[in-house]
Amino acid sequence: MSRAVYRYVAHTIQHAPEGGITAELFCTSIGCGESSGPQGDPETPQDWALRHTGLYPGHNLFRREYTDHARVTRADPTPAR
Ligand SMILES: [Zn+2]
C-alpha cells in the first residue's frame, strides 16, 4: 500500500472581462431549431432575431444565452511553511 500527501491551496475565481462575452439566441418555435450562432457582439443575435420574426411571424419567442469568462487565481501565491 502506498501513501500520498495532498496539499490544498486556496484559489479564487473572478469574472474576466478580457475574455469577452458570447451571445446566442435560439428560436423556440416547435420544429424550427434555428439560432443566431454564437456571436461576440450581443447586438448581432438580436438583429438576427428581428429578421427571423420578420421572415416567420409566428417565431417570436427566443431563448437568450450569454456566456462570459472566469479566471482562477491562487489566493496566496507564497504559502507559509
Ligand atoms: Zn424560428
PDB file of the backbone (N, CA, C, O) and the ligand in Angstrom, with CONECT records:
HET     ZN  A 101       1
ATOM      1  N   MET A   1       0.845  -1.184   0.000  1.00  0.00           N
ATOM      2  CA  MET A   1       0.000   0.000   0.000  1.00  0.00           C
ATOM      3  C   MET A   1       0.884   1.239   0.000  1.00  0.00           C
ATOM      4  O   MET A   1       1.876   1.303   0.727  1.00  0.00           O
ATOM      5  N   SER A   2       0.519   2.230  -0.825  1.00  0.00           N
ATOM      6  CA  SER A   2       1.283   3.471  -0.870  1.00  0.00           C
ATOM      7  C   SER A   2       0.515   4.589  -0.166  1.00  0.00           C
ATOM      8  O   SER A   2      -0.711   4.567  -0.055  1.00  0.00           O
ATOM      9  N   ARG A   3       1.272   5.541   0.292  1.00  0.00           N
ATOM     10  CA  ARG A   3       0.653   6.706   0.934  1.00  0.00           C
ATOM     11  C   ARG A   3       0.892   7.929   0.073  1.00  0.00           C
ATOM     12  O   ARG A   3       1.932   8.052  -0.575  1.00  0.00           O
ATOM     13  N   ALA A   4      -0.066   8.823   0.070  1.00  0.00           N
ATOM     14  CA  ALA A   4       0.083  10.072  -0.675  1.00  0.00           C
ATOM     15  C   ALA A   4      -0.296  11.231   0.235  1.00  0.00           C
ATOM     16  O   ALA A   4      -1.237  11.138   1.023  1.00  0.00           O
ATOM     17  N   VAL A   5       0.429  12.294   0.117  1.00  0.00           N
ATOM     18  CA  VAL A   5       0.136  13.506   0.884  1.00  0.00           C
ATOM     19  C   VAL A   5      -0.330  14.562  -0.111  1.00  0.00           C
ATOM     20  O   VAL A   5       0.366  14.882  -1.074  1.00  0.00           O
ATOM     21  N   TYR A   6      -1.505  15.086   0.139  1.00  0.00           N
ATOM     22  CA  TYR A   6      -2.046  16.131  -0.720  1.00  0.00           C
ATOM     23  C   TYR A   6      -2.033  17.451   0.032  1.00  0.00           C
ATOM     24  O   TYR A   6      -2.416  17.523   1.200  1.00  0.00           O
ATOM     25  N   ARG A   7      -1.592  18.481  -0.647  1.00  0.00           N
ATOM     26  CA  ARG A   7      -1.620  19.807  -0.055  1.00  0.00           C
ATOM     27  C   ARG A   7      -2.637  20.635  -0.821  1.00  0.00           C
ATOM     28  O   ARG A   7      -2.574  20.730  -2.047  1.00  0.00           O
ATOM     29  N   TYR A   8      -3.563  21.226  -0.108  1.00  0.00           N
ATOM     30  CA  TYR A   8      -4.600  22.014  -0.757  1.00  0.00           C
ATOM     31  C   TYR A   8      -4.244  23.488  -0.693  1.00  0.00           C
ATOM     32  O   TYR A   8      -3.833  23.998   0.350  1.00  0.00           O
ATOM     33  N   VAL A   9      -4.403  24.150  -1.797  1.00  0.00           N
ATOM     34  CA  VAL A   9      -4.096  25.568  -1.908  1.00  0.00           C
ATOM     35  C   VAL A   9      -5.382  26.304  -2.267  1.00  0.00           C
ATOM     36  O   VAL A   9      -6.098  25.917  -3.192  1.00  0.00           O
ATOM     37  N   ALA A  10      -5.665  27.374  -1.518  1.00  0.00           N
ATOM     38  CA  ALA A  10      -6.882  28.150  -1.776  1.00  0.00           C
ATOM     39  C   ALA A  10      -6.761  28.929  -3.084  1.00  0.00           C
ATOM     40  O   ALA A  10      -5.715  29.501  -3.388  1.00  0.00           O
ATOM     41  N   HIS A  11      -7.828  28.940  -3.831  1.00  0.00           N
ATOM     42  CA  HIS A  11      -7.905  29.698  -5.070  1.00  0.00           C
ATOM     43  C   HIS A  11      -9.174  30.539  -5.048  1.00  0.00           C
ATOM     44  O   HIS A  11     -10.113  30.255  -4.305  1.00  0.00           O
ATOM     45  N   THR A  12      -9.183  31.568  -5.868  1.00  0.00           N
ATOM     46  CA  THR A  12     -10.391  32.378  -6.050  1.00  0.00           C
ATOM     47  C   THR A  12     -10.760  32.357  -7.525  1.00  0.00           C
ATOM     48  O   THR A  12      -9.923  32.094  -8.388  1.00  0.00           O
ATOM     49  N   ILE A  13     -12.019  32.637  -7.795  1.00  0.00           N
ATOM     50  CA  ILE A  13     -12.486  32.713  -9.185  1.00  0.00           C
ATOM     51  C   ILE A  13     -13.224  34.023  -9.360  1.00  0.00           C
ATOM     52  O   ILE A  13     -14.064  34.401  -8.543  1.00  0.00           O
ATOM     53  N   GLN A  14     -12.889  34.718 -10.459  1.00  0.00           N
ATOM     54  CA  GLN A  14     -13.481  36.033 -10.716  1.00  0.00           C
ATOM     55  C   GLN A  14     -13.809  36.180 -12.192  1.00  0.00           C
ATOM     56  O   GLN A  14     -13.190  35.561 -13.057  1.00  0.00           O
ATOM     57  N   HIS A  15     -14.804  37.022 -12.453  1.00  0.00           N
ATOM     58  CA  HIS A  15     -15.161  37.372 -13.824  1.00  0.00           C
ATOM     59  C   HIS A  15     -13.929  37.964 -14.523  1.00  0.00           C
ATOM     60  O   HIS A  15     -13.218  38.786 -13.945  1.00  0.00           O
ATOM     61  N   ALA A  16     -13.684  37.542 -15.765  1.00  0.00           N
ATOM     62  CA  ALA A  16     -12.536  38.029 -16.535  1.00  0.00           C
ATOM     63  C   ALA A  16     -13.050  38.771 -17.763  1.00  0.00           C
ATOM     64  O   ALA A  16     -13.281  38.160 -18.806  1.00  0.00           O
ATOM     65  N   PRO A  17     -13.231  40.097 -17.643  1.00  0.00           N
ATOM     66  CA  PRO A  17     -13.814  40.852 -18.760  1.00  0.00           C
ATOM     67  C   PRO A  17     -12.976  40.785 -20.035  1.00  0.00           C
ATOM     68  O   PRO A  17     -13.506  40.965 -21.131  1.00  0.00           O
ATOM     69  N   GLU A  18     -11.667  40.527 -19.900  1.00  0.00           N
ATOM     70  CA  GLU A  18     -10.824  40.470 -21.090  1.00  0.00           C
ATOM     71  C   GLU A  18     -11.186  39.292 -21.996  1.00  0.00           C
ATOM     72  O   GLU A  18     -10.809  39.270 -23.168  1.00  0.00           O
ATOM     73  N   GLY A  19     -11.920  38.311 -21.453  1.00  0.00           N
ATOM     74  CA  GLY A  19     -12.347  37.166 -22.258  1.00  0.00           C
ATOM     75  C   GLY A  19     -13.533  37.468 -23.145  1.00  0.00           C
ATOM     76  O   GLY A  19     -13.847  36.696 -24.050  1.00  0.00           O
ATOM     77  N   GLY A  20     -14.203  38.600 -22.891  1.00  0.00           N
ATOM     78  CA  GLY A  20     -15.355  38.979 -23.703  1.00  0.00           C
ATOM     79  C   GLY A  20     -16.609  38.211 -23.332  1.00  0.00           C
ATOM     80  O   GLY A  20     -16.607  37.386 -22.418  1.00  0.00           O
ATOM     81  N   ILE A  21     -17.674  38.497 -24.052  1.00  0.00           N
ATOM     82  CA  ILE A  21     -18.974  37.852 -23.842  1.00  0.00           C
ATOM     83  C   ILE A  21     -19.419  37.258 -25.164  1.00  0.00           C
ATOM     84  O   ILE A  21     -19.258  37.872 -26.218  1.00  0.00           O
ATOM     85  N   THR A  22     -19.984  36.049 -25.102  1.00  0.00           N
ATOM     86  CA  THR A  22     -20.560  35.426 -26.276  1.00  0.00           C
ATOM     87  C   THR A  22     -22.063  35.379 -26.099  1.00  0.00           C
ATOM     88  O   THR A  22     -22.553  34.969 -25.047  1.00  0.00           O
ATOM     89  N   ALA A  23     -22.800  35.795 -27.116  1.00  0.00           N
ATOM     90  CA  ALA A  23     -24.262  35.816 -27.058  1.00  0.00           C
ATOM     91  C   ALA A  23     -24.829  34.972 -28.196  1.00  0.00           C
ATOM     92  O   ALA A  23     -24.299  34.963 -29.307  1.00  0.00           O
ATOM     93  N   GLU A  24     -25.920  34.259 -27.896  1.00  0.00           N
ATOM     94  CA  GLU A  24     -26.589  33.463 -28.927  1.00  0.00           C
ATOM     95  C   GLU A  24     -28.074  33.419 -28.612  1.00  0.00           C
ATOM     96  O   GLU A  24     -28.450  33.236 -27.454  1.00  0.00           O
ATOM     97  N   LEU A  25     -28.919  33.582 -29.610  1.00  0.00           N
ATOM     98  CA  LEU A  25     -30.362  33.474 -29.458  1.00  0.00           C
ATOM     99  C   LEU A  25     -30.857  32.258 -30.223  1.00  0.00           C
ATOM    100  O   LEU A  25     -30.387  31.957 -31.321  1.00  0.00           O
ATOM    101  N   PHE A  26     -31.818  31.564 -29.619  1.00  0.00           N
ATOM    102  CA  PHE A  26     -32.383  30.351 -30.197  1.00  0.00           C
ATOM    103  C   PHE A  26     -33.880  30.547 -30.368  1.00  0.00           C
ATOM    104  O   PHE A  26     -34.564  30.948 -29.426  1.00  0.00           O
ATOM    105  N   CYS A  27     -34.392  30.270 -31.548  1.00  0.00           N
ATOM    106  CA  CYS A  27     -35.828  30.327 -31.778  1.00  0.00           C
ATOM    107  C   CYS A  27     -36.470  29.133 -31.062  1.00  0.00           C
ATOM    108  O   CYS A  27     -36.023  27.995 -31.210  1.00  0.00           O
ATOM    109  N   THR A  28     -37.529  29.410 -30.282  1.00  0.00           N
ATOM    110  CA  THR A  28     -38.155  28.332 -29.507  1.00  0.00           C
ATOM    111  C   THR A  28     -39.406  27.763 -30.190  1.00  0.00           C
ATOM    112  O   THR A  28     -40.071  26.898 -29.621  1.00  0.00           O
ATOM    113  N   SER A  29     -39.733  28.230 -31.389  1.00  0.00           N
ATOM    114  CA  SER A  29     -40.899  27.693 -32.088  1.00  0.00           C
ATOM    115  C   SER A  29     -40.681  26.210 -32.383  1.00  0.00           C
ATOM    116  O   SER A  29     -39.609  25.802 -32.830  1.00  0.00           O
ATOM    117  N   ILE A  30     -41.693  25.433 -32.131  1.00  0.00           N
ATOM    118  CA  ILE A  30     -41.590  23.981 -32.298  1.00  0.00           C
ATOM    119  C   ILE A  30     -41.213  23.640 -33.737  1.00  0.00           C
ATOM    120  O   ILE A  30     -41.843  24.101 -34.689  1.00  0.00           O
ATOM    121  N   GLY A  31     -40.177  22.828 -33.872  1.00  0.00           N
ATOM    122  CA  GLY A  31     -39.741  22.359 -35.176  1.00  0.00           C
ATOM    123  C   GLY A  31     -38.814  23.304 -35.918  1.00  0.00           C
ATOM    124  O   GLY A  31     -38.350  22.972 -37.009  1.00  0.00           O
ATOM    125  N   CYS A  32     -38.530  24.476 -35.358  1.00  0.00           N
ATOM    126  CA  CYS A  32     -37.674  25.431 -36.077  1.00  0.00           C
ATOM    127  C   CYS A  32     -36.197  25.066 -35.885  1.00  0.00           C
ATOM    128  O   CYS A  32     -35.531  24.658 -36.836  1.00  0.00           O
ATOM    129  N   GLY A  33     -35.689  25.212 -34.664  1.00  0.00           N
ATOM    130  CA  GLY A  33     -34.312  24.834 -34.381  1.00  0.00           C
ATOM    131  C   GLY A  33     -33.254  25.803 -34.860  1.00  0.00           C
ATOM    132  O   GLY A  33     -32.066  25.492 -34.770  1.00  0.00           O
ATOM    133  N   GLU A  34     -33.636  26.973 -35.369  1.00  0.00           N
ATOM    134  CA  GLU A  34     -32.633  27.923 -35.850  1.00  0.00           C
ATOM    135  C   GLU A  34     -32.095  28.779 -34.697  1.00  0.00           C
ATOM    136  O   GLU A  34     -32.776  29.024 -33.701  1.00  0.00           O
ATOM    137  N   SER A  35     -30.854  29.218 -34.873  1.00  0.00           N
ATOM    138  CA  SER A  35     -30.246  30.098 -33.887  1.00  0.00           C
ATOM    139  C   SER A  35     -29.358  31.108 -34.603  1.00  0.00           C
ATOM    140  O   SER A  35     -29.033  30.959 -35.781  1.00  0.00           O
ATOM    141  N   SER A  36     -28.984  32.124 -33.866  1.00  0.00           N
ATOM    142  CA  SER A  36     -28.102  33.156 -34.423  1.00  0.00           C
ATOM    143  C   SER A  36     -26.678  32.655 -34.575  1.00  0.00           C
ATOM    144  O   SER A  36     -25.885  33.240 -35.312  1.00  0.00           O
ATOM    145  N   GLY A  37     -26.349  31.569 -33.876  1.00  0.00           N
ATOM    146  CA  GLY A  37     -24.959  31.147 -33.790  1.00  0.00           C
ATOM    147  C   GLY A  37     -24.270  32.014 -32.754  1.00  0.00           C
ATOM    148  O   GLY A  37     -24.717  33.132 -32.499  1.00  0.00           O
ATOM    149  N   PRO A  38     -23.197  31.529 -32.153  1.00  0.00           N
ATOM    150  CA  PRO A  38     -22.511  32.319 -31.127  1.00  0.00           C
ATOM    151  C   PRO A  38     -21.855  33.556 -31.739  1.00  0.00           C
ATOM    152  O   PRO A  38     -21.158  33.473 -32.750  1.00  0.00           O
ATOM    153  N   GLN A  39     -22.095  34.712 -31.099  1.00  0.00           N
ATOM    154  CA  GLN A  39     -21.591  35.982 -31.621  1.00  0.00           C
ATOM    155  C   GLN A  39     -20.852  36.737 -30.526  1.00  0.00           C
ATOM    156  O   GLN A  39     -21.271  36.715 -29.368  1.00  0.00           O
ATOM    157  N   GLY A  40     -19.789  37.386 -30.868  1.00  0.00           N
ATOM    158  CA  GLY A  40     -19.023  38.177 -29.912  1.00  0.00           C
ATOM    159  C   GLY A  40     -19.670  39.507 -29.586  1.00  0.00           C
ATOM    160  O   GLY A  40     -19.395  40.092 -28.539  1.00  0.00           O
ATOM    161  N   ASP A  41     -20.529  39.992 -30.473  1.00  0.00           N
ATOM    162  CA  ASP A  41     -21.238  41.252 -30.246  1.00  0.00           C
ATOM    163  C   ASP A  41     -22.690  40.919 -29.920  1.00  0.00           C
ATOM    164  O   ASP A  41     -23.385  40.358 -30.767  1.00  0.00           O
ATOM    165  N   PRO A  42     -23.179  41.250 -28.703  1.00  0.00           N
ATOM    166  CA  PRO A  42     -24.551  40.902 -28.319  1.00  0.00           C
ATOM    167  C   PRO A  42     -25.630  41.509 -29.220  1.00  0.00           C
ATOM    168  O   PRO A  42     -26.757  41.015 -29.242  1.00  0.00           O
ATOM    169  N   GLU A  43     -25.305  42.563 -29.959  1.00  0.00           N
ATOM    170  CA  GLU A  43     -26.291  43.172 -30.856  1.00  0.00           C
ATOM    171  C   GLU A  43     -26.589  42.266 -32.050  1.00  0.00           C
ATOM    172  O   GLU A  43     -27.711  42.257 -32.557  1.00  0.00           O
ATOM    173  N   THR A  44     -25.607  41.516 -32.492  1.00  0.00           N
ATOM    174  CA  THR A  44     -25.753  40.702 -33.697  1.00  0.00           C
ATOM    175  C   THR A  44     -26.860  39.649 -33.561  1.00  0.00           C
ATOM    176  O   THR A  44     -27.673  39.531 -34.478  1.00  0.00           O
ATOM    177  N   PRO A  45     -26.937  38.873 -32.461  1.00  0.00           N
ATOM    178  CA  PRO A  45     -28.029  37.906 -32.352  1.00  0.00           C
ATOM    179  C   PRO A  45     -29.401  38.555 -32.212  1.00  0.00           C
ATOM    180  O   PRO A  45     -30.405  37.980 -32.634  1.00  0.00           O
ATOM    181  N   GLN A  46     -29.451  39.744 -31.627  1.00  0.00           N
ATOM    182  CA  GLN A  46     -30.743  40.441 -31.536  1.00  0.00           C
ATOM    183  C   GLN A  46     -31.210  40.865 -32.925  1.00  0.00           C
ATOM    184  O   GLN A  46     -32.392  40.751 -33.247  1.00  0.00           O
ATOM    185  N   ASP A  47     -30.294  41.348 -33.734  1.00  0.00           N
ATOM    186  CA  ASP A  47     -30.649  41.714 -35.114  1.00  0.00           C
ATOM    187  C   ASP A  47     -31.126  40.482 -35.873  1.00  0.00           C
ATOM    188  O   ASP A  47     -32.071  40.555 -36.659  1.00  0.00           O
ATOM    189  N   TRP A  48     -30.461  39.340 -35.632  1.00  0.00           N
ATOM    190  CA  TRP A  48     -30.870  38.096 -36.283  1.00  0.00           C
ATOM    191  C   TRP A  48     -32.310  37.735 -35.886  1.00  0.00           C
ATOM    192  O   TRP A  48     -33.110  37.341 -36.735  1.00  0.00           O
ATOM    193  N   ALA A  49     -32.638  37.874 -34.579  1.00  0.00           N
ATOM    194  CA  ALA A  49     -33.986  37.537 -34.098  1.00  0.00           C
ATOM    195  C   ALA A  49     -35.037  38.432 -34.747  1.00  0.00           C
ATOM    196  O   ALA A  49     -36.109  37.958 -35.124  1.00  0.00           O
ATOM    197  N   LEU A  50     -34.737  39.713 -34.876  1.00  0.00           N
ATOM    198  CA  LEU A  50     -35.692  40.630 -35.516  1.00  0.00           C
ATOM    199  C   LEU A  50     -35.941  40.221 -36.967  1.00  0.00           C
ATOM    200  O   LEU A  50     -37.078  40.227 -37.437  1.00  0.00           O
ATOM    201  N   ARG A  51     -34.866  39.868 -37.667  1.00  0.00           N
ATOM    202  CA  ARG A  51     -35.026  39.424 -39.063  1.00  0.00           C
ATOM    203  C   ARG A  51     -35.777  38.102 -39.120  1.00  0.00           C
ATOM    204  O   ARG A  51     -36.605  37.909 -40.010  1.00  0.00           O
ATOM    205  N   HIS A  52     -35.506  37.182 -38.187  1.00  0.00           N
ATOM    206  CA  HIS A  52     -36.141  35.867 -38.176  1.00  0.00           C
ATOM    207  C   HIS A  52     -37.648  36.007 -37.993  1.00  0.00           C
ATOM    208  O   HIS A  52     -38.417  35.358 -38.702  1.00  0.00           O
ATOM    209  N   THR A  53     -38.081  36.846 -37.050  1.00  0.00           N
ATOM    210  CA  THR A  53     -39.514  37.064 -36.844  1.00  0.00           C
ATOM    211  C   THR A  53     -40.117  37.769 -38.055  1.00  0.00           C
ATOM    212  O   THR A  53     -41.278  37.535 -38.392  1.00  0.00           O
ATOM    213  N   GLY A  54     -39.352  38.615 -38.702  1.00  0.00           N
ATOM    214  CA  GLY A  54     -39.841  39.261 -39.918  1.00  0.00           C
ATOM    215  C   GLY A  54     -40.122  38.246 -41.019  1.00  0.00           C
ATOM    216  O   GLY A  54     -41.082  38.384 -41.777  1.00  0.00           O
ATOM    217  N   LEU A  55     -39.270  37.222 -41.099  1.00  0.00           N
ATOM    218  CA  LEU A  55     -39.464  36.182 -42.120  1.00  0.00           C
ATOM    219  C   LEU A  55     -40.554  35.189 -41.719  1.00  0.00           C
ATOM    220  O   LEU A  55     -41.311  34.714 -42.565  1.00  0.00           O
ATOM    221  N   TYR A  56     -40.628  34.878 -40.416  1.00  0.00           N
ATOM    222  CA  TYR A  56     -41.574  33.878 -39.891  1.00  0.00           C
ATOM    223  C   TYR A  56     -42.324  34.508 -38.720  1.00  0.00           C
ATOM    224  O   TYR A  56     -41.901  34.362 -37.573  1.00  0.00           O
ATOM    225  N   PRO A  57     -43.434  35.208 -38.989  1.00  0.00           N
ATOM    226  CA  PRO A  57     -44.104  35.992 -37.949  1.00  0.00           C
ATOM    227  C   PRO A  57     -44.486  35.216 -36.690  1.00  0.00           C
ATOM    228  O   PRO A  57     -44.536  35.814 -35.615  1.00  0.00           O
ATOM    229  N   GLY A  58     -44.756  33.927 -36.772  1.00  0.00           N
ATOM    230  CA  GLY A  58     -45.105  33.154 -35.582  1.00  0.00           C
ATOM    231  C   GLY A  58     -43.904  32.825 -34.704  1.00  0.00           C
ATOM    232  O   GLY A  58     -44.062  32.375 -33.569  1.00  0.00           O
ATOM    233  N   HIS A  59     -42.719  33.048 -35.227  1.00  0.00           N
ATOM    234  CA  HIS A  59     -41.490  32.726 -34.488  1.00  0.00           C
ATOM    235  C   HIS A  59     -41.042  33.976 -33.736  1.00  0.00           C
ATOM    236  O   HIS A  59     -40.169  34.713 -34.194  1.00  0.00           O
ATOM    237  N   ASN A  60     -41.651  34.198 -32.582  1.00  0.00           N
ATOM    238  CA  ASN A  60     -41.397  35.454 -31.878  1.00  0.00           C
ATOM    239  C   ASN A  60     -40.934  35.273 -30.434  1.00  0.00           C
ATOM    240  O   ASN A  60     -40.917  36.232 -29.662  1.00  0.00           O
ATOM    241  N   LEU A  61     -40.554  34.031 -30.065  1.00  0.00           N
ATOM    242  CA  LEU A  61     -40.023  33.802 -28.720  1.00  0.00           C
ATOM    243  C   LEU A  61     -38.648  33.148 -28.850  1.00  0.00           C
ATOM    244  O   LEU A  61     -38.487  32.146 -29.546  1.00  0.00           O
ATOM    245  N   PHE A  62     -37.660  33.733 -28.169  1.00  0.00           N
ATOM    246  CA  PHE A  62     -36.270  33.286 -28.299  1.00  0.00           C
ATOM    247  C   PHE A  62     -35.669  33.033 -26.927  1.00  0.00           C
ATOM    248  O   PHE A  62     -35.929  33.761 -25.968  1.00  0.00           O
ATOM    249  N   ARG A  63     -34.870  32.000 -26.858  1.00  0.00           N
ATOM    250  CA  ARG A  63     -34.078  31.747 -25.642  1.00  0.00           C
ATOM    251  C   ARG A  63     -32.737  32.456 -25.833  1.00  0.00           C
ATOM    252  O   ARG A  63     -32.052  32.255 -26.836  1.00  0.00           O
ATOM    253  N   ARG A  64     -32.376  33.284 -24.859  1.00  0.00           N
ATOM    254  CA  ARG A  64     -31.116  34.011 -24.959  1.00  0.00           C
ATOM    255  C   ARG A  64     -30.076  33.342 -24.077  1.00  0.00           C
ATOM    256  O   ARG A  64     -30.351  32.961 -22.939  1.00  0.00           O
ATOM    257  N   GLU A  65     -28.893  33.209 -24.619  1.00  0.00           N
ATOM    258  CA  GLU A  65     -27.806  32.568 -23.882  1.00  0.00           C
ATOM    259  C   GLU A  65     -26.578  33.469 -23.954  1.00  0.00           C
ATOM    260  O   GLU A  65     -26.079  33.785 -25.034  1.00  0.00           O
ATOM    261  N   TYR A  66     -26.105  33.874 -22.780  1.00  0.00           N
ATOM    262  CA  TYR A  66     -24.911  34.716 -22.707  1.00  0.00           C
ATOM    263  C   TYR A  66     -23.863  33.977 -21.884  1.00  0.00           C
ATOM    264  O   TYR A  66     -24.173  33.404 -20.839  1.00  0.00           O
ATOM    265  N   THR A  67     -22.648  33.994 -22.351  1.00  0.00           N
ATOM    266  CA  THR A  67     -21.571  33.364 -21.590  1.00  0.00           C
ATOM    267  C   THR A  67     -20.444  34.369 -21.410  1.00  0.00           C
ATOM    268  O   THR A  67     -20.184  35.195 -22.285  1.00  0.00           O
ATOM    269  N   ASP A  68     -19.784  34.286 -20.268  1.00  0.00           N
ATOM    270  CA  ASP A  68     -18.622  35.120 -20.026  1.00  0.00           C
ATOM    271  C   ASP A  68     -17.456  34.220 -19.629  1.00  0.00           C
ATOM    272  O   ASP A  68     -17.546  32.995 -19.716  1.00  0.00           O
ATOM    273  N   HIS A  69     -16.384  34.829 -19.203  1.00  0.00           N
ATOM    274  CA  HIS A  69     -15.201  34.070 -18.832  1.00  0.00           C
ATOM    275  C   HIS A  69     -14.857  34.315 -17.369  1.00  0.00           C
ATOM    276  O   HIS A  69     -15.175  35.366 -16.814  1.00  0.00           O
ATOM    277  N   ALA A  70     -14.222  33.359 -16.768  1.00  0.00           N
ATOM    278  CA  ALA A  70     -13.794  33.481 -15.374  1.00  0.00           C
ATOM    279  C   ALA A  70     -12.333  33.040 -15.280  1.00  0.00           C
ATOM    280  O   ALA A  70     -11.889  32.128 -15.978  1.00  0.00           O
ATOM    281  N   ARG A  71     -11.614  33.709 -14.405  1.00  0.00           N
ATOM    282  CA  ARG A  71     -10.202  33.362 -14.198  1.00  0.00           C
ATOM    283  C   ARG A  71     -10.014  32.861 -12.766  1.00  0.00           C
ATOM    284  O   ARG A  71     -10.519  33.456 -11.814  1.00  0.00           O
ATOM    285  N   VAL A  72      -9.285  31.765 -12.636  1.00  0.00           N
ATOM    286  CA  VAL A  72      -8.955  31.211 -11.320  1.00  0.00           C
ATOM    287  C   VAL A  72      -7.530  31.621 -10.985  1.00  0.00           C
ATOM    288  O   VAL A  72      -6.609  31.427 -11.778  1.00  0.00           O
ATOM    289  N   THR A  73      -7.366  32.192  -9.801  1.00  0.00           N
ATOM    290  CA  THR A  73      -6.022  32.583  -9.352  1.00  0.00           C
ATOM    291  C   THR A  73      -5.777  32.022  -7.963  1.00  0.00           C
ATOM    292  O   THR A  73      -6.702  31.828  -7.175  1.00  0.00           O
ATOM    293  N   ARG A  74      -4.531  31.772  -7.690  1.00  0.00           N
ATOM    294  CA  ARG A  74      -4.148  31.259  -6.382  1.00  0.00           C
ATOM    295  C   ARG A  74      -4.327  32.369  -5.345  1.00  0.00           C
ATOM    296  O   ARG A  74      -3.855  33.488  -5.542  1.00  0.00           O
ATOM    297  N   ALA A  75      -5.006  32.057  -4.248  1.00  0.00           N
ATOM    298  CA  ALA A  75      -5.327  33.078  -3.243  1.00  0.00           C
ATOM    299  C   ALA A  75      -4.074  33.584  -2.551  1.00  0.00           C
ATOM    300  O   ALA A  75      -3.957  34.778  -2.279  1.00  0.00           O
ATOM    301  N   ASP A  76      -3.137  32.690  -2.263  1.00  0.00           N
ATOM    302  CA  ASP A  76      -1.909  33.088  -1.572  1.00  0.00           C
ATOM    303  C   ASP A  76      -0.734  32.533  -2.364  1.00  0.00           C
ATOM    304  O   ASP A  76      -0.417  31.350  -2.241  1.00  0.00           O
ATOM    305  N   PRO A  77      -0.072  33.373  -3.184  1.00  0.00           N
ATOM    306  CA  PRO A  77       0.996  32.873  -4.039  1.00  0.00           C
ATOM    307  C   PRO A  77       2.242  32.448  -3.274  1.00  0.00           C
ATOM    308  O   PRO A  77       3.074  31.723  -3.821  1.00  0.00           O
ATOM    309  N   THR A  78       2.397  32.883  -2.008  1.00  0.00           N
ATOM    310  CA  THR A  78       3.570  32.480  -1.216  1.00  0.00           C
ATOM    311  C   THR A  78       3.096  31.832   0.083  1.00  0.00           C
ATOM    312  O   THR A  78       3.053  32.493   1.120  1.00  0.00           O
ATOM    313  N   PRO A  79       2.743  30.556   0.039  1.00  0.00           N
ATOM    314  CA  PRO A  79       2.216  29.903   1.242  1.00  0.00           C
ATOM    315  C   PRO A  79       3.264  29.831   2.369  1.00  0.00           C
ATOM    316  O   PRO A  79       4.461  29.662   2.135  1.00  0.00           O
ATOM    317  N   ALA A  80       2.752  29.968   3.589  1.00  0.00           N
ATOM    318  CA  ALA A  80       3.639  29.887   4.775  1.00  0.00           C
ATOM    319  C   ALA A  80       4.083  28.461   4.991  1.00  0.00           C
ATOM    320  O   ALA A  80       3.336  27.527   4.701  1.00  0.00           O
ATOM    321  N   ARG A  81       5.303  28.276   5.500  1.00  0.00           N
ATOM    322  CA  ARG A  81       5.831  26.933   5.755  1.00  0.00           C
ATOM    323  C   ARG A  81       6.011  26.695   7.231  1.00  0.00           C
ATOM    324  O   ARG A  81       6.447  25.617   7.634  1.00  0.00           O
TER     325      ARG A  81
HETATM  326 ZN    ZN A 101     -37.875  30.037 -35.870  1.00  0.00          ZN2+
END
